[in-house]
């Protein structure tokens, strides 16, 4: 095997090994925010306010954004994308234990 083939094989192996690492990094990223309300009706993420969304269109969980403290546990926060593919930044999905909920970005009063 010549040197060029060895380099290509090594590059492919390195790329394949890096993919799982890139997928795990958000698990160690703690987002700046908190849950609010008696029943956790609100979610604050990076200064943006989200409200619990019970009447949503079909949504798809997207990329993991990071974790958020939830009592003694951590909630996983995902980007939620409408099945239609529009307004993808307006929704997030919070997964706490085995329960999850969708939150929709709301306008904040000045």
C-alpha angles and dihedrals in degrees: 000000000000126000095256094056091049091053092049092049091047091050092050091049091050092049093049091049091050095054096073090045091054090050093052098047095082089058087069095043111099112204123221105246148072145223117254137190134052092278095028091260092158135051124194116202122176091335094311118118122221127187127211106267117211100160102053132144117248107297134193123215109239134182122345108252097188142273133299127200112256109179107296091339136063127246117216112227119206131184107248119213124197113241087241089061096236131118092015095165095056096074136057130180120220117201115196116177102316095329123090136184137189121233126195125209112250131200113258121220114238 
